[in-house]
Amino acid sequence: QMNWMKEMAVIQLYENLANAIIEQAVHDFREAKLRLQKNARDAEAEKTYRETKRFFRSEWFSQLTTLDGELLLEKLEEESE
């Protein structure tokens, strides 16, 4: 019984971490897109924008969550249009 409880706690920790990673990527994407709307030549924002898009489409993303990365990206792109 106790081993099962510990395993569930560990799984919850991993899920929390995965969610935090995704939330940070969403935050970084939104911030980069906003910066690019103000200044299309912002190289750092362009790099972050490209990297977060690549992350949402990556194998790693699909291992972290059951969310559809392409759909999430689509929704994020629509936000500020």
Sequence and secondary structure as in RCSB ss.txt:
>XXXX:A:sequence
QMNWMKEMAVIQLYENLANAIIEQAVHDFREAKLRLQKNARDAEAEKTYRETKRFFRSEWFSQLTTLDGELLLEK
LEEESE
>XXXX:A:secstr
 HHHHHHHHHHHHHHHHHHHHHHHHHHHHHHHHHHHHH TT HHHHHHHHHHHHHHTSHHHHHH SS HHHHHHH
HHHHT 
